[in-house]
Amino acid sequence: MNVTIHPEAEQDLHEAAEFYEQKGSSLVAGRFIGEFKRLVSLLREYPQIGSPRSGGRRGLSMKVFPYTVIYRATAQEIIVLVVKHDRRRPGYGSQRK
């Protein structure tokens, strides 16, 4: 199954990794990116694994980092819409389609 990452979700991912690199280390930033890739692999295999959200979207939380990947699954692809911090900006990215 194809996975598409919304341009703004790519920006979310980049900003979070940059934060972890600045406040922690490149190792921590690499672990964050690795966790994101692990979730994408899970989504490819089990597209309905995430918790249902409004508007036909689903959310899957990272294990180690306080982030949730918000996505939409269709028969042909998974579209990652938002990579959001769980404790900041409630409703962030809710308008992305």
C-alpha positions as CSV (number, residue, x, y, z in Angstrom):
1,M,0.0,0.0,0.0
2,N,1.3,3.5,-0.9
3,V,1.8,6.0,1.8
4,T,1.7,9.7,1.0
5,I,2.8,12.4,3.4
6,H,1.0,15.7,3.3
7,P,3.5,18.6,2.8
8,E,2.5,20.1,6.1
9,A,2.9,16.8,7.9
10,E,6.4,16.6,6.4
11,Q,7.0,20.1,7.9
12,D,5.6,18.8,11.3
13,L,8.0,15.9,11.2
14,H,11.0,18.1,10.3
15,E,10.2,20.6,13.0
16,A,9.9,17.9,15.7
17,A,13.2,16.2,14.6
18,E,14.9,19.6,14.6
19,F,13.7,20.2,18.1
20,Y,15.0,16.9,19.4
21,E,18.3,17.5,17.7
22,Q,18.7,20.9,19.3
23,K,17.4,20.0,22.8
24,G,18.7,16.5,22.9
25,S,21.1,15.1,20.2
26,S,21.2,13.8,16.7
27,L,20.7,10.4,18.2
28,V,17.4,11.4,19.8
29,A,16.3,13.0,16.5
30,G,17.2,9.8,14.6
31,R,15.1,7.8,17.1
32,F,12.2,10.1,16.5
33,I,12.4,9.6,12.7
34,G,12.9,5.9,13.3
35,E,9.7,5.7,15.4
36,F,7.8,7.6,12.7
37,K,9.0,5.1,10.0
38,R,8.0,2.2,12.3
39,L,4.5,3.6,12.5
40,V,4.3,4.1,8.7
41,S,5.3,0.4,8.3
42,L,2.5,-0.6,10.7
43,L,0.0,1.5,8.8
44,R,1.0,-0.1,5.5
45,E,0.3,-3.5,7.0
46,Y,-2.7,-2.6,9.1
47,P,-4.3,0.5,7.8
48,Q,-7.2,0.5,10.3
49,I,-4.9,0.1,13.4
50,G,-5.3,3.7,14.5
51,S,-8.1,5.1,16.7
52,P,-11.0,6.6,14.8
53,R,-11.2,10.3,14.7
54,S,-13.7,12.8,13.1
55,G,-13.9,13.2,9.4
56,G,-12.8,9.7,8.6
57,R,-9.4,10.1,10.0
58,R,-7.5,7.9,12.4
59,G,-4.7,8.5,14.9
60,L,-1.8,6.3,16.0
61,S,0.4,7.4,18.9
62,M,4.1,6.9,19.0
63,K,5.4,4.7,21.8
64,V,8.4,6.7,23.1
65,F,7.6,10.2,22.0
66,P,4.5,12.3,22.8
67,Y,3.3,12.5,19.2
68,T,0.4,11.2,17.3
69,V,0.3,10.5,13.5
70,I,-3.1,11.5,12.1
71,Y,-3.9,9.8,8.8
72,R,-6.7,8.8,6.4
73,A,-6.7,5.3,4.9
74,T,-8.4,4.6,1.5
75,A,-8.4,1.4,-0.4
76,Q,-5.4,2.5,-2.4
77,E,-3.3,4.6,-0.1
78,I,-2.6,6.0,3.4
79,I,-2.3,9.8,3.6
80,V,-0.4,11.1,6.6
81,L,-2.1,14.4,7.4
82,V,-0.5,15.6,10.7
83,V,2.3,14.7,13.0
84,K,1.2,16.4,16.2
85,H,2.5,16.8,19.7
86,D,0.0,15.3,22.2
87,R,0.3,18.1,24.7
88,R,0.3,21.2,22.5
89,R,-2.2,23.1,20.3
90,P,-5.4,21.0,20.6
91,G,-7.1,20.7,17.3
92,Y,-3.8,21.3,15.4
93,G,-4.0,20.2,11.8
94,S,-7.7,19.3,12.0
95,Q,-8.4,21.2,8.8
96,R,-5.9,19.3,6.7
97,K,-7.4,17.1,4.0
